[in-house]
Amino acid sequence: MNEALLFIRWVLSLPFRIFGGILRLREHIQFLRLAAATRISCECGSPISLVGLWRCSCSFTYRGHLLQTCPLCGRIPRICRCYACGLTTKLPEPYYDQTD
């Protein structure tokens, strides 16, 4: 009897799990598309280069694409700043599986 209830619960939760997986896949594709781009455009219209010399918040300086993990602290940048207008743009975050 207990196995039947678990199966029914699994079947009823399946549409919600599929919908959540589709949303995570969409966010991950957004991140991968940005990780392959060399520049993005700011709201003011000027291009922001994603390739260059960058400094992490832990003060490590590296050369290359902005969306690299820092070898010291392991973080990925979450924002980038436009040098023309000074506006910061939030970058999409990569998807990390939290299940054990």
Long-range contacts (C-beta under 8 A, 24 or more apart in sequence): 24-95, 27-92, 27-93, 27-95, 28-94, 28-95, 30-92, 31-67, 31-92, 31-93, 31-94, 31-95, 34-67, 34-91, 34-92, 35-65, 35-67, 38-65, 40-80, 40-89, 42-82, 42-84, 42-85, 42-87, 42-89, 43-85, 43-87, 43-89, 44-82, 44-84, 44-85, 44-87, 46-82, 46-83, 46-84, 46-85, 48-80, 48-81, 48-82, 48-83, 48-89, 50-80, 66-91, 67-91
